[in-house]
Amino acid sequence: MATPHIRYQFDIHGAQLKRLALLGLLVLVAPTVALAQRKTNSRITRNSKGVVKSVTVKNLPAYDERWFHPGMYVGFTGSKFTIEQSKTYVNNRNVTANSVISPSLTVGFIGDARLGGPGTPFVLRFAPGVSFLTRRVEFRPRGYPNPDSIVTQEITSTVVNFPLLVKYQSDRRRNTRAYMIAGLNPSLTASNRRSDPLRNQLQSLNSDLTLEYGVGLELFYPLFKLAPELRFSHGLRNLLVPHNDVFSNSLQSMSTNSVTLYINIQN
């Protein structure tokens, strides 16, 4: 009796052999592809003996492939007026003025648009927001060191900002990236709160234009990007509204000056 071929013993035909060969090839290739993806999006740190110390996963790996990124921000501001006293009052030695730094709060939204193809370092940012500002100026009769002689004037206002900025960002290092940012910020005063007629005699214009510049650090997390940013702002307009009172008459110009720590969150 003839010995049957092994293929017939297992009842395996040509089509089945092809399917098994393809399945075996997929089983061999799948781990290789997964390992290649892992190498792209992660970094393994080993010690001198080759033991794995840590694995750094690259979060949001396709983040820069999108051309637009929305977000929001909150800012903590220290602001004051940059003042210049009137020459008449300086010569007559009547009143000295001193601007005081005051804390403020800013909240708003972010819209980042990439300027060019993937990999470009330039991003256009439009970040409208609302600032709740209180700025103080202290007036003191010249030659009177007594603190009781100090009169404080406050300008408390709600300001709507429309900053248009250009961001230049470095190459991404795994989950971090540094950037610089600069631009102009036109703003409008939505309301002025004058609750005390004695402390709110000094007034400012209802619109302003500031030059802004700063630096920031982007931190990539699995679901969002967090970016603390330090930004400086300098007013380009004289905001002083002249009145026939000792406070406005003693000043020649009054412009904004602030430093803000922004916390930006984007996806």
Order of alpha helices (4+ residues) and beta strands (2+ residues): alpha-alpha-beta-beta-beta-alpha-beta-beta-beta-beta-beta-beta-beta-beta-beta-alpha-beta
